Structure formats: C-alpha cells, structure tokens
Amino acid sequence: MPNTPSAVGEAATVMSLGGDATEADRGLVGKLFGSVGKIWRADEKLFDAITGLSGSGPAYVYLAIEALADGGVAAGLPRELALGLATQTVLGAASMVSKSGKHPGQLKDDVTSAGGTTIAGIHELEKGGFRGTLMNAVVAATKRARDLSQN
C-alpha cells in the first residue's frame, strides 16, 4: 500500500504478506515498491492506522505547506517566494529527520533559542493545539479506514 508521493519516488509503502507468500514473493514486492520509495513490513491489522498516517498524511503536509506559504504572504513575501521557501523548508526538515538519526524533538530544540523567533512561533502553534490536531487527524482517518473496511 504506497502513498501518493510514489509519483515522485518518495513513497512510504507498507507491505504485509499472507501466510502462503514465499521469500521470492517478499523480494518481488519489496523490489517493486522499493523502486518508488521506502518500504516497511507490518502486520495487516495495522493497515487502518497506516492509512490514517501515511495514506492520508500527504494531504496534512500539503495543508501545512500551504499554510506556511500563506503566512509568508501575510508577512509580506511574494506568493511564489513564500511557496518555494515553505516547500523547501518542509523537504529539508523531513530530510533532517530521515538522515540525521535525531529525534524530531531534538531537531526542534536545535533550532529553538531562548527568547527567539522560533519559540515565539512554536508558542503560537501550541496555543492552537497544533500537535494534538495532527494526532487527532491521524486517529480520525484511522477510524474512518476501519469503518470503510467493515462495509
């Protein structure tokens, strides 16, 4: 089950093989989906939660990029520059998490200086329930995936 970033070779794919699948099957599926991004194995019972996180997740990130760009425009940046900066910022931050081996909280702390601009922005995000809202989105999408799979 790949997500839509497979179109640009950056999918997050999870596979679950049935009891009759062979190592050759695993290799074939891994090669196929590995060609469009990263692949993990997980028990099929986790697929509704996987759908809620990585199946629906790209849309959450698109909203975040759009909101960052809109914030840049509201602060006076031209639209094209704001969108380019927002997109590259998200791409760069995701690459840092993926490649540095550091926890996202540590990377956040590395950017956040006492009394600085970043903590002022984080404070606003926390007042708005940013993390809880994202968590709730994943849980809601997971619940909906479960509901759809039972119909």
N, CA, C and O atoms as a GROMACS GRO file, in nm:
protein
  604
    1MET      N    1   0.084  -0.118   0.000
    1MET     CA    2   0.000   0.000   0.000
    1MET      C    3   0.089   0.124   0.000
    1MET      O    4   0.126   0.172   0.107
    2PRO      N    5   0.123   0.177  -0.117
    2PRO     CA    6   0.204   0.300  -0.123
    2PRO      C    7   0.116   0.424  -0.107
    2PRO      O    8  -0.006   0.417  -0.126
    3ASN      N    9   0.178   0.537  -0.074
    3ASN     CA   10   0.103   0.662  -0.072
    3ASN      C   11   0.134   0.741  -0.199
    3ASN      O   12   0.219   0.701  -0.278
    4THR      N   13   0.065   0.853  -0.217
    4THR     CA   14   0.075   0.926  -0.344
    4THR      C   15   0.214   0.980  -0.377
    4THR      O   16   0.243   0.996  -0.496
    5PRO      N   17   0.302   1.009  -0.280
    5PRO     CA   18   0.436   1.052  -0.320
    5PRO      C   19   0.515   0.947  -0.400
    5PRO      O   20   0.629   0.972  -0.439
    6SER      N   21   0.456   0.831  -0.424
    6SER     CA   22   0.519   0.734  -0.513
    6SER      C   23   0.538   0.793  -0.653
    6SER      O   24   0.626   0.752  -0.727
    7ALA      N   25   0.454   0.890  -0.687
    7ALA     CA   26   0.463   0.954  -0.819
    7ALA      C   27   0.595   1.026  -0.839
    7ALA      O   28   0.636   1.051  -0.952
    8VAL      N   29   0.663   1.061  -0.729
    8VAL     CA   30   0.793   1.129  -0.738
    8VAL      C   31   0.903   1.047  -0.672
    8VAL      O   32   1.008   1.101  -0.636
    9GLY      N   33   0.880   0.917  -0.654
    9GLY     CA   34   0.982   0.828  -0.600
    9GLY      C   35   1.006   0.842  -0.451
    9GLY      O   36   1.112   0.802  -0.401
   10GLU      N   37   0.910   0.898  -0.378
   10GLU     CA   38   0.926   0.920  -0.234
   10GLU      C   39   0.813   0.858  -0.153
   10GLU      O   40   0.772   0.913  -0.050
   11ALA      N   41   0.763   0.744  -0.197
   11ALA     CA   42   0.652   0.678  -0.128
   11ALA      C   43   0.693   0.626   0.009
   11ALA      O   44   0.810   0.595   0.034
   12ALA      N   45   0.595   0.618   0.095
   12ALA     CA   46   0.605   0.542   0.219
   12ALA      C   47   0.510   0.424   0.200
   12ALA      O   48   0.388   0.440   0.203
   13THR      N   49   0.567   0.306   0.180
   13THR     CA   50   0.488   0.188   0.150
   13THR      C   51   0.503   0.086   0.261
   13THR      O   52   0.612   0.066   0.315
   14VAL      N   53   0.393   0.023   0.295
   14VAL     CA   54   0.396  -0.086   0.393
   14VAL      C   55   0.337  -0.209   0.326
   14VAL      O   56   0.234  -0.202   0.259
   15MET      N   57   0.406  -0.321   0.346
   15MET     CA   58   0.355  -0.445   0.290
   15MET      C   59   0.331  -0.546   0.400
   15MET      O   60   0.397  -0.545   0.505
   16SER      N   61   0.234  -0.632   0.374
   16SER     CA   62   0.204  -0.744   0.462
   16SER      C   63   0.183  -0.864   0.372
   16SER      O   64   0.098  -0.862   0.282
   17LEU      N   65   0.258  -0.967   0.396
   17LEU     CA   66   0.249  -1.085   0.312
   17LEU      C   67   0.163  -1.191   0.379
   17LEU      O   68   0.173  -1.212   0.500
   18GLY      N   69   0.081  -1.257   0.302
   18GLY     CA   70  -0.002  -1.365   0.353
   18GLY      C   71   0.082  -1.486   0.392
   18GLY      O   72   0.201  -1.494   0.359
   19GLY      N   73   0.021  -1.578   0.461
   19GLY     CA   74   0.090  -1.696   0.510
   19GLY      C   75   0.146  -1.784   0.400
   19GLY      O   76   0.242  -1.859   0.423
   20ASP      N   77   0.091  -1.778   0.282
   20ASP     CA   78   0.139  -1.860   0.170
   20ASP      C   79   0.246  -1.790   0.088
   20ASP      O   80   0.299  -1.849  -0.007
   21ALA      N   81   0.279  -1.666   0.123
   21ALA     CA   82   0.381  -1.593   0.047
   21ALA      C   83   0.519  -1.651   0.074
   21ALA      O   84   0.550  -1.694   0.185
   22THR      N   85   0.601  -1.651  -0.029
   22THR     CA   86   0.737  -1.704  -0.017
   22THR      C   87   0.837  -1.589  -0.005
   22THR      O   88   0.801  -1.472  -0.020
   23GLU      N   89   0.960  -1.623   0.023
   23GLU     CA   90   1.066  -1.522   0.026
   23GLU      C   91   1.081  -1.457  -0.112
   23GLU      O   92   1.112  -1.339  -0.122
   24ALA      N   93   1.060  -1.534  -0.216
   24ALA     CA   94   1.065  -1.479  -0.352
   24ALA      C   95   0.955  -1.376  -0.371
   24ALA      O   96   0.977  -1.272  -0.433
   25ASP      N   97   0.836  -1.404  -0.316
   25ASP     CA   98   0.726  -1.307  -0.323
   25ASP      C   99   0.764  -1.179  -0.249
   25ASP      O  100   0.743  -1.069  -0.300
   26ARG      N  101   0.821  -1.195  -0.129
   26ARG     CA  102   0.862  -1.080  -0.050
   26ARG      C  103   0.965  -0.996  -0.127
   26ARG      O  104   0.958  -0.874  -0.130
   27GLY      N  105   1.059  -1.066  -0.189
   27GLY     CA  106   1.161  -0.996  -0.267
   27GLY      C  107   1.103  -0.920  -0.385
   27GLY      O  108   1.143  -0.808  -0.413
   28LEU      N  109   1.008  -0.983  -0.454
   28LEU     CA  110   0.944  -0.919  -0.570
   28LEU      C  111   0.865  -0.796  -0.527
   28LEU      O  112   0.878  -0.690  -0.587
   29VAL      N  113   0.783  -0.810  -0.423
   29VAL     CA  114   0.704  -0.697  -0.374
   29VAL      C  115   0.797  -0.586  -0.323
   29VAL      O  116   0.774  -0.468  -0.350
   30GLY      N  117   0.901  -0.625  -0.250
   30GLY     CA  118   0.996  -0.527  -0.199
   30GLY      C  119   1.066  -0.452  -0.311
   30GLY      O  120   1.085  -0.330  -0.303
   31LYS      N  121   1.106  -0.523  -0.415
   31LYS     CA  122   1.172  -0.459  -0.529
   31LYS      C  123   1.077  -0.365  -0.602
   31LYS      O  124   1.115  -0.253  -0.637
   32LEU      N  125   0.955  -0.410  -0.623
   32LEU     CA  126   0.855  -0.329  -0.695
   32LEU      C  127   0.828  -0.199  -0.620
   32LEU      O  128   0.842  -0.090  -0.677
   33PHE      N  129   0.789  -0.210  -0.495
   33PHE     CA  130   0.753  -0.090  -0.420
   33PHE      C  131   0.875  -0.012  -0.372
   33PHE      O  132   0.867   0.109  -0.352
   34GLY      N  133   0.986  -0.080  -0.354
   34GLY     CA  134   1.110  -0.010  -0.319
   34GLY      C  135   1.157   0.082  -0.430
   34GLY      O  136   1.234   0.175  -0.406
   35SER      N  137   1.112   0.056  -0.551
   35SER     CA  138   1.153   0.140  -0.665
   35SER      C  139   1.084   0.276  -0.664
   35SER      O  140   1.124   0.367  -0.737
   36VAL      N  141   0.980   0.292  -0.580
   36VAL     CA  142   0.909   0.421  -0.576
   36VAL      C  143   0.918   0.487  -0.438
   36VAL      O  144   0.844   0.581  -0.409
   37GLY      N  145   1.007   0.438  -0.353
   37GLY     CA  146   1.024   0.500  -0.221
   37GLY      C  147   1.072   0.400  -0.119
   37GLY      O  148   1.135   0.300  -0.152
   38LYS      N  149   1.041   0.428   0.007
   38LYS     CA  150   1.081   0.341   0.117
   38LYS      C  151   0.969   0.244   0.149
   38LYS      O  152   0.851   0.273   0.130
   39ILE      N  153   1.009   0.126   0.199
   39ILE     CA  154   0.911   0.022   0.227
   39ILE      C  155   0.937  -0.038   0.364
   39ILE      O  156   1.052  -0.058   0.404
   40TRP      N  157   0.829  -0.068   0.434
   40TRP     CA  158   0.833  -0.133   0.563
   40TRP      C  159   0.742  -0.254   0.558
   40TRP      O  160   0.654  -0.264   0.472
   41ARG      N  161   0.763  -0.347   0.651
   41ARG     CA  162   0.672  -0.461   0.668
   41ARG      C  163   0.598  -0.442   0.800
   41ARG      O  164   0.655  -0.397   0.899
   42ALA      N  165   0.470  -0.476   0.798
   42ALA     CA  166   0.389  -0.467   0.920
   42ALA      C  167   0.275  -0.566   0.910
   42ALA      O  168   0.236  -0.608   0.801
   43ASP      N  169   0.223  -0.603   1.024
   43ASP     CA  170   0.108  -0.692   1.030
   43ASP      C  171  -0.013  -0.622   0.967
   43ASP      O  172  -0.030  -0.501   0.982
   44GLU      N  173  -0.094  -0.699   0.898
   44GLU     CA  174  -0.210  -0.644   0.828
   44GLU      C  175  -0.307  -0.573   0.923
   44GLU      O  176  -0.379  -0.482   0.880
   45LYS      N  177  -0.311  -0.612   1.049
   45LYS     CA  178  -0.402  -0.549   1.145
   45LYS      C  179  -0.367  -0.401   1.168
   45LYS      O  180  -0.448  -0.327   1.223
   46LEU      N  181  -0.249  -0.358   1.128
   46LEU     CA  182  -0.207  -0.219   1.146
   46LEU      C  183  -0.241  -0.131   1.026
   46LEU      O  184  -0.215  -0.011   1.029
   47PHE      N  185  -0.298  -0.188   0.921
   47PHE     CA  186  -0.316  -0.113   0.797
   47PHE      C  187  -0.414   0.004   0.806
   47PHE      O  188  -0.397   0.102   0.735
   48ASP      N  189  -0.514  -0.004   0.892
   48ASP     CA  190  -0.603   0.111   0.907
   48ASP      C  191  -0.525   0.229   0.966
   48ASP      O  192  -0.543   0.342   0.921
   49ALA      N  193  -0.440   0.204   1.066
   49ALA     CA  194  -0.358   0.310   1.123
   49ALA      C  195  -0.254   0.360   1.024
   49ALA      O  196  -0.222   0.479   1.021
   50ILE      N  197  -0.201   0.269   0.944
   50ILE     CA  198  -0.106   0.309   0.839
   50ILE      C  199  -0.175   0.400   0.739
   50ILE      O  200  -0.117   0.499   0.694
   51THR      N  201  -0.298   0.366   0.703
   51THR     CA  202  -0.376   0.451   0.614
   51THR      C  203  -0.397   0.589   0.676
   51THR      O  204  -0.382   0.690   0.608
   52GLY      N  205  -0.432   0.593   0.804
   52GLY     CA  206  -0.455   0.720   0.873
   52GLY      C  207  -0.332   0.807   0.879
   52GLY      O  208  -0.342   0.930   0.876
   53LEU      N  209  -0.214   0.744   0.888
   53LEU     CA  210  -0.089   0.820   0.897
   53LEU      C  211  -0.029   0.850   0.760
   53LEU      O  212  -0.020   0.965   0.719
   54SER      N  213   0.012   0.745   0.689
   54SER     CA  214   0.085   0.771   0.565
   54SER      C  215  -0.001   0.772   0.440
   54SER      O  216   0.040   0.827   0.338
   55GLY      N  217  -0.118   0.712   0.446
   55GLY     CA  218  -0.209   0.721   0.332
   55GLY      C  219  -0.269   0.860   0.321
   55GLY      O  220  -0.273   0.919   0.213
   56SER      N  221  -0.317   0.911   0.434
   56SER     CA  222  -0.378   1.044   0.439
   56SER      C  223  -0.277   1.154   0.468
   56SER      O  224  -0.301   1.271   0.438
   57GLY      N  225  -0.164   1.117   0.526
   57GLY     CA  226  -0.064   1.214   0.571
   57GLY      C  227  -0.015   1.314   0.468
   57GLY      O  228   0.006   1.430   0.503
   58PRO      N  229   0.006   1.273   0.342
   58PRO     CA  230   0.050   1.374   0.246
   58PRO      C  231  -0.044   1.495   0.239
   58PRO      O  232   0.002   1.608   0.225
   59ALA      N  233  -0.175   1.472   0.250
   59ALA     CA  234  -0.269   1.585   0.247
   59ALA      C  235  -0.246   1.677   0.366
   59ALA      O  236  -0.259   1.799   0.352
   60TYR      N  237  -0.213   1.620   0.483
   60TYR     CA  238  -0.187   1.704   0.601
   60TYR      C  239  -0.064   1.790   0.577
   60TYR      O  240  -0.061   1.908   0.614
   61VAL      N  241   0.036   1.732   0.514
   61VAL     CA  242   0.159   1.806   0.487
   61VAL      C  243   0.134   1.914   0.381
   61VAL      O  244   0.189   2.023   0.390
   62TYR      N  245   0.051   1.882   0.281
   62TYR     CA  246   0.018   1.984   0.180
   62TYR      C  247  -0.051   2.103   0.245
   62TYR      O  248  -0.024   2.218   0.211
   63LEU      N  249  -0.141   2.074   0.339
   63LEU     CA  250  -0.207   2.183   0.412
   63LEU      C  251  -0.106   2.266   0.490
   63LEU      O  252  -0.115   2.388   0.493
   64ALA      N  253  -0.010   2.198   0.553
   64ALA     CA  254   0.092   2.270   0.630
   64ALA      C  255   0.177   2.359   0.538
   64ALA      O  256   0.207   2.473   0.572
   65ILE      N  257   0.215   2.306   0.422
   65ILE     CA  258   0.294   2.386   0.328
   65ILE      C  259   0.213   2.506   0.281
   65ILE      O  260   0.264   2.618   0.274
   66GLU      N  261   0.088   2.482   0.248
   66GLU     CA  262   0.002   2.592   0.204
   66GLU      C  263  -0.011   2.698   0.314
   66GLU      O  264  -0.005   2.818   0.286
   67ALA      N  265  -0.030   2.653   0.438
   67ALA     CA  266  -0.044   2.748   0.550
   67ALA      C  267   0.085   2.824   0.575
   67ALA      O  268   0.081   2.945   0.602
   68LEU      N  269   0.200   2.756   0.567
   68LEU     CA  270   0.328   2.827   0.583
   68LEU      C  271   0.344   2.933   0.474
   68LEU      O  272   0.384   3.045   0.502
   69ALA      N  273   0.312   2.896   0.351
   69ALA     CA  274   0.323   2.992   0.241
   69ALA      C  275   0.228   3.109   0.261
   69ALA      O  276   0.265   3.224   0.238
   70ASP      N  277   0.105   3.080   0.303
   70ASP     CA  278   0.010   3.188   0.330
   70ASP      C  279   0.060   3.278   0.442
   70ASP      O  280   0.040   3.400   0.437
   71GLY      N  281   0.124   3.219   0.542
   71GLY     CA  282   0.183   3.301   0.648
   71GLY      C  283   0.292   3.391   0.594
   71GLY      O  284   0.303   3.507   0.633
   72GLY      N  285   0.373   3.338   0.504
   72GLY     CA  286   0.476   3.419   0.441
   72GLY      C  287   0.418   3.534   0.361
   72GLY      O  288   0.469   3.646   0.366
   73VAL      N  289   0.310   3.507   0.288
   73VAL     CA  290   0.242   3.613   0.213
   73VAL      C  291   0.185   3.717   0.309
   73VAL      O  292   0.196   3.837   0.286
   74ALA      N  293   0.124   3.670   0.418
   74ALA     CA  294   0.069   3.764   0.517
   74ALA      C  295   0.178   3.850   0.579
   74ALA      O  296   0.153   3.964   0.620
   75ALA      N  297   0.300   3.795   0.586
   75ALA     CA  298   0.413   3.871   0.642
   75ALA      C  299   0.482   3.959   0.537
   75ALA      O  300   0.576   4.031   0.569
   76GLY      N  301   0.434   3.953   0.411
   76GLY     CA  302   0.485   4.044   0.309
   76GLY      C  303   0.565   3.980   0.197
   76GLY      O  304   0.614   4.052   0.110
   77LEU      N  305   0.580   3.849   0.196
   77LEU     CA  306   0.656   3.784   0.088
   77LEU      C  307   0.571   3.767  -0.036
   77LEU      O  308   0.450   3.747  -0.026
   78PRO      N  309   0.633   3.774  -0.154
   78PRO     CA  310   0.560   3.740  -0.275
   78PRO      C  311   0.518   3.592  -0.272
   78PRO      O  312   0.590   3.509  -0.217
   79ARG      N  313   0.402   3.560  -0.328
   79ARG     CA  314   0.346   3.424  -0.323
   79ARG      C  315   0.445   3.318  -0.370
   79ARG      O  316   0.464   3.218  -0.303
   80GLU      N  317   0.508   3.339  -0.485
   80GLU     CA  318   0.599   3.238  -0.541
   80GLU      C  319   0.716   3.212  -0.447
   80GLU      O  320   0.754   3.096  -0.426
   81LEU      N  321   0.774   3.317  -0.391
   81LEU     CA  322   0.885   3.301  -0.298
   81LEU      C  323   0.838   3.230  -0.171
   81LEU      O  324   0.905   3.140  -0.122
   82ALA      N  325   0.724   3.269  -0.118
   82ALA     CA  326   0.672   3.208   0.004
   82ALA      C  327   0.646   3.058  -0.016
   82ALA      O  328   0.680   2.978   0.070
   83LEU      N  329   0.588   3.021  -0.130
   83LEU     CA  330   0.560   2.880  -0.156
   83LEU      C  331   0.690   2.801  -0.174
   83LEU      O  332   0.702   2.689  -0.124
   84GLY      N  333   0.785   2.858  -0.245
   84GLY     CA  334   0.914   2.792  -0.262
   84GLY      C  335   0.986   2.771  -0.130
   84GLY      O  336   1.040   2.664  -0.104
   85LEU      N  337   0.987   2.874  -0.046
   85LEU     CA  338   1.051   2.862   0.084
   85LEU      C  339   0.980   2.762   0.173
   85LEU      O  340   1.045   2.682   0.240
   86ALA      N  341   0.848   2.764   0.174
   86ALA     CA  342   0.771   2.670   0.257
   86ALA      C  343   0.797   2.526   0.211
   86ALA      O  344   0.818   2.437   0.294
   87THR      N  345   0.794   2.503   0.081
   87THR     CA  346   0.816   2.369   0.028
   87THR      C  347   0.955   2.318   0.062
   87THR      O  348   0.970   2.206   0.109
   88GLN      N  349   1.056   2.399   0.038
   88GLN     CA  350   1.194   2.357   0.065
   88GLN      C  351   1.218   2.340   0.214
   88GLN      O  352   1.295   2.252   0.254
   89THR      N  353   1.154   2.422   0.296
   89THR     CA  354   1.170   2.410   0.440
   89THR      C  355   1.115   2.276   0.489
   89THR      O  356   1.179   2.210   0.571
   90VAL      N  357   0.999   2.236   0.440
   90VAL     CA  358   0.941   2.107   0.479
   90VAL      C  359   1.027   1.992   0.426
   90VAL      O  360   1.053   1.895   0.497
   91LEU      N  361   1.072   2.003   0.302
   91LEU     CA  362   1.158   1.900   0.245
   91LEU      C  363   1.288   1.888   0.324
   91LEU      O  364   1.332   1.777   0.356
   92GLY      N  365   1.349   2.000   0.355
   92GLY     CA  366   1.474   1.999   0.430
   92GLY      C  367   1.456   1.944   0.570
   92GLY      O  368   1.540   1.867   0.618
   93ALA      N  369   1.349   1.983   0.636
   93ALA     CA  370   1.323   1.934   0.772
   93ALA      C  371   1.298   1.784   0.771
   93ALA      O  372   1.348   1.712   0.858
   94ALA      N  373   1.221   1.736   0.674
   94ALA     CA  374   1.196   1.592   0.663
   94ALA      C  375   1.327   1.517   0.637
   94ALA      O  376   1.348   1.409   0.693
   95SER      N  377   1.412   1.572   0.554
   95SER     CA  378   1.541   1.509   0.526
   95SER      C  379   1.628   1.505   0.652
   95SER      O  380   1.700   1.407   0.675
   96MET      N  381   1.623   1.610   0.732
   96MET     CA  382   1.699   1.611   0.858
   96MET      C  383   1.653   1.498   0.950
   96MET      O  384   1.736   1.429   1.009
   97VAL      N  385   1.522   1.480   0.962
   97VAL     CA  386   1.471   1.372   1.047
   97VAL      C  387   1.515   1.236   0.991
   97VAL      O  388   1.560   1.149   1.065
   98SER      N  389   1.502   1.220   0.860
   98SER     CA  390   1.533   1.094   0.795
   98SER      C  391   1.681   1.060   0.800
   98SER      O  392   1.718   0.944   0.820
   99LYS      N  393   1.766   1.160   0.782
   99LYS     CA  394   1.909   1.133   0.765
   99LYS      C  395   1.995   1.156   0.889
   99LYS      O  396   2.105   1.102   0.897
  100SER      N  397   1.948   1.234   0.985
  100SER     CA  398   2.034   1.269   1.098
  100SER      C  399   2.033   1.164   1.209
  100SER      O  400   2.128   1.154   1.286
  101GLY      N  401   1.927   1.085   1.216
  101GLY     CA  402   1.916   0.989   1.325
  101GLY      C  403   1.870   1.053   1.455
  101GLY      O  404   1.857   0.984   1.556
  102LYS      N  405   1.844   1.183   1.453
  102LYS     CA  406   1.799   1.254   1.572
  102LYS      C  407   1.646   1.251   1.580
  102LYS      O  408   1.578   1.248   1.478
  103HIS      N  409   1.595   1.253   1.702
  103HIS     CA  410   1.451   1.261   1.724
  103HIS      C  411   1.403   1.400   1.679
  103HIS      O  412   1.476   1.498   1.696
  104PRO      N  413   1.283   1.410   1.620
  104PRO     CA  414   1.233   1.540   1.577
  104PRO      C  415   1.232   1.644   1.689
  104PRO      O  416   1.255   1.762   1.664
  105GLY      N  417   1.204   1.602   1.812
  105GLY     CA  418   1.205   1.696   1.923
  105GLY      C  419   1.343   1.757   1.945
  105GLY      O  420   1.355   1.875   1.977
  106GLN      N  421   1.448   1.676   1.928
  106GLN     CA  422   1.585   1.727   1.942
  106GLN      C  423   1.617   1.825   1.829
  106GLN      O  424   1.678   1.929   1.852
  107LEU      N  425   1.576   1.791   1.709
  107LEU     CA  426   1.600   1.882   1.596
  107LEU      C  427   1.526   2.014   1.616
  107LEU      O  428   1.578   2.120   1.584
  108LYS      N  429   1.403   2.006   1.671
  108LYS     CA  430   1.328   2.127   1.702
  108LYS      C  431   1.404   2.210   1.805
  108LYS      O  432   1.418   2.332   1.790
  109ASP      N  433   1.453   2.144   1.908
  109ASP     CA  434   1.529   2.216   2.011
  109ASP      C  435   1.657   2.278   1.955
  109ASP      O  436   1.698   2.385   2.000
  110ASP      N  437   1.718   2.213   1.858
  110ASP     CA  438   1.840   2.266   1.795
  110ASP      C  439   1.814   2.399   1.723
  110ASP      O  440   1.904   2.481   1.711
  111VAL      N  441   1.692   2.419   1.676
  111VAL     CA  442   1.656   2.541   1.604
  111VAL      C  443   1.606   2.650   1.698
  111VAL      O  444   1.607   2.768   1.664
  112THR      N  445   1.564   2.610   1.817
  112THR     CA  446   1.492   2.700   1.908
  112THR      C  447   1.584   2.760   2.012
  112THR      O  448   1.633   2.691   2.101
  113SER      N  449   1.608   2.891   2.001
  113SER     CA  450   1.692   2.959   2.100
  113SER      C  451   1.603   3.033   2.200
  113SER      O  452   1.491   3.073   2.169
  114ALA      N  453   1.656   3.051   2.319
  114ALA     CA  454   1.582   3.118   2.427
  114ALA      C  455   1.539   3.257   2.383
  114ALA      O  456   1.621   3.338   2.339
  115GLY      N  457   1.411   3.284   2.396
  115GLY     CA  458   1.359   3.416   2.366
  115GLY      C  459   1.362   3.453   2.218
  115GLY      O  460   1.345   3.570   2.184
  116GLY      N  461   1.382   3.356   2.130
  116GLY     CA  462   1.398   3.385   1.988
  116GLY      C  463   1.269   3.375   1.908
  116GLY      O  464   1.160   3.359   1.961
  117THR      N  465   1.288   3.386   1.779
  117THR     CA  466   1.174   3.385   1.687
  117THR      C  467   1.105   3.250   1.682
  117THR      O  468   0.982   3.242   1.673
  118THR      N  469   1.184   3.143   1.686
  118THR     CA  470   1.126   3.010   1.672
  118THR      C  471   1.037   2.975   1.790
  118THR      O  472   0.928   2.921   1.772
  119ILE      N  473   1.082   3.005   1.911
  119ILE     CA  474   1.000   2.972   2.027
  119ILE      C  475   0.872   3.056   2.028
  119ILE      O  476   0.768   3.011   2.075
  120ALA      N  477   0.880   3.178   1.975
  120ALA     CA  478   0.759   3.260   1.966
  120ALA      C  479   0.658   3.194   1.871
  120ALA      O  480   0.538   3.191   1.900
  121GLY      N  481   0.707   3.142   1.759
  121GLY     CA  482   0.619   3.073   1.665
  121GLY      C  483   0.567   2.942   1.722
  121GLY      O  484   0.449   2.910   1.705
  122ILE      N  485   0.653   2.865   1.788
  122ILE     CA  486   0.611   2.739   1.849
  122ILE      C  487   0.504   2.764   1.955
  122ILE      O  488   0.408   2.687   1.968
  123HIS      N  489   0.520   2.870   2.031
  123HIS     CA  490   0.422   2.904   2.133
  123HIS      C  491   0.284   2.923   2.069
  123HIS      O  492   0.184   2.874   2.122
  124GLU      N  493   0.279   2.991   1.957
  124GLU     CA  494   0.151   3.010   1.886
  124GLU      C  495   0.095   2.877   1.837
  124GLU      O  496  -0.025   2.853   1.847
  125LEU      N  497   0.182   2.791   1.784
  125LEU     CA  498   0.136   2.659   1.739
  125LEU      C  499   0.080   2.578   1.856
  125LEU      O  500  -0.023   2.512   1.841
  126GLU      N  501   0.145   2.584   1.970
  126GLU     CA  502   0.098   2.510   2.087
  126GLU      C  503  -0.034   2.567   2.139
  126GLU      O  504  -0.122   2.492   2.181
  127LYS      N  505  -0.049   2.698   2.137
  127LYS     CA  506  -0.176   2.758   2.179
  127LYS      C  507  -0.290   2.712   2.089
  127LYS      O  508  -0.403   2.696   2.135
  128GLY      N  509  -0.260   2.689   1.962
  128GLY     CA  510  -0.361   2.643   1.867
  128GLY      C  511  -0.382   2.493   1.866
  128GLY      O  512  -0.466   2.442   1.792
  129GLY      N  513  -0.308   2.421   1.948
  129GLY     CA  514  -0.325   2.276   1.954
  129GLY      C  515  -0.268   2.202   1.834
  129GLY      O  516  -0.322   2.099   1.793
  130PHE      N  517  -0.162   2.254   1.777
  130PHE     CA  518  -0.105   2.200   1.653
  130PHE      C  519  -0.078   2.050   1.660
  130PHE      O  520  -0.126   1.975   1.576
  131ARG      N  521  -0.002   2.006   1.759
  131ARG     CA  522   0.034   1.864   1.767
  131ARG      C  523  -0.089   1.777   1.793
  131ARG      O  524  -0.107   1.673   1.731
  132GLY      N  525  -0.172   1.822   1.884
  132GLY     CA  526  -0.294   1.746   1.914
  132GLY      C  527  -0.386   1.737   1.794
  132GLY      O  528  -0.449   1.634   1.771
  133THR      N  529  -0.393   1.844   1.717
  133THR     CA  530  -0.477   1.843   1.598
  133THR      C  531  -0.425   1.743   1.495
  133THR      O  532  -0.504   1.670   1.436
  134LEU      N  533  -0.294   1.739   1.473
  134LEU     CA  534  -0.238   1.641   1.381
  134LEU      C  535  -0.261   1.499   1.431
  134LEU      O  536  -0.297   1.410   1.353
  135MET      N  537  -0.242   1.477   1.559
  135MET     CA  538  -0.266   1.345   1.616
  135MET      C  539  -0.412   1.305   1.598
  135MET      O  540  -0.442   1.191   1.561
  136ASN      N  541  -0.502   1.398   1.623
  136ASN     CA  542  -0.645   1.372   1.607
  136ASN      C  543  -0.680   1.341   1.462
  136ASN      O  544  -0.768   1.258   1.435
  137ALA      N  545  -0.613   1.407   1.368
  137ALA     CA  546  -0.638   1.380   1.226
  137ALA      C  547  -0.602   1.236   1.191
  137ALA      O  548  -0.677   1.169   1.121
  138VAL      N  549  -0.488   1.189   1.241
  138VAL     CA  550  -0.446   1.051   1.214
  138VAL      C  551  -0.545   0.953   1.275
  138VAL      O  552  -0.584   0.855   1.211
  139VAL      N  553  -0.586   0.978   1.398
  139VAL     CA  554  -0.681   0.889   1.466
  139VAL      C  555  -0.816   0.889   1.393
  139VAL      O  556  -0.877   0.783   1.376
  140ALA      N  557  -0.863   1.006   1.351
  140ALA     CA  558  -0.991   1.014   1.278
  140ALA      C  559  -0.984   0.941   1.145
  140ALA      O  560  -1.078   0.870   1.109
  141ALA      N  561  -0.874   0.956   1.072
  141ALA     CA  562  -0.859   0.887   0.944
  141ALA      C  563  -0.849   0.736   0.966
  141ALA      O  564  -0.900   0.658   0.886
  142THR      N  565  -0.782   0.695   1.074
  142THR     CA  566  -0.774   0.553   1.107
  142THR      C  567  -0.912   0.496   1.135
  142THR      O  568  -0.947   0.389   1.086
  143LYS      N  569  -0.991   0.568   1.214
  143LYS     CA  570  -1.128   0.524   1.246
  143LYS      C  571  -1.210   0.513   1.118
  143LYS      O  572  -1.284   0.417   1.099
  144ARG      N  573  -1.196   0.610   1.031
  144ARG     CA  574  -1.273   0.607   0.905
  144ARG      C  575  -1.228   0.488   0.818
  144ARG      O  576  -1.312   0.423   0.756
  145ALA      N  577  -1.099   0.461   0.815
  145ALA     CA  578  -1.048   0.345   0.739
  145ALA      C  579  -1.108   0.216   0.794
  145ALA      O  580  -1.147   0.127   0.718
  146ARG      N  581  -1.116   0.206   0.926
  146ARG     CA  582  -1.177   0.087   0.988
  146ARG      C  583  -1.324   0.076   0.949
  146ARG      O  584  -1.372  -0.031   0.914
  147ASP      N  585  -1.394   0.191   0.956
  147ASP     CA  586  -1.536   0.191   0.920
  147ASP      C  587  -1.555   0.146   0.776
  147ASP      O  588  -1.644   0.065   0.746
  148LEU      N  589  -1.473   0.198   0.686
  148LEU     CA  590  -1.485   0.163   0.544
  148LEU      C  591  -1.452   0.017   0.518
  148LEU      O  592  -1.513  -0.046   0.431
  149SER      N  593  -1.357  -0.038   0.592
  149SER     CA  594  -1.318  -0.177   0.569
  149SER      C  595  -1.423  -0.275   0.620
  149SER      O  596  -1.424  -0.392   0.580
  150GLN      N  597  -1.512  -0.230   0.707
  150GLN     CA  598  -1.616  -0.318   0.760
  150GLN      C  599  -1.744  -0.312   0.677
  150GLN      O  600  -1.837  -0.389   0.701
  151ASN      N  601  -1.749  -0.222   0.582
  151ASN     CA  602  -1.870  -0.211   0.498
  151ASN      C  603  -1.855  -0.288   0.370
  151ASN      O  604  -1.946  -0.290   0.287
   0.00000   0.00000   0.00000
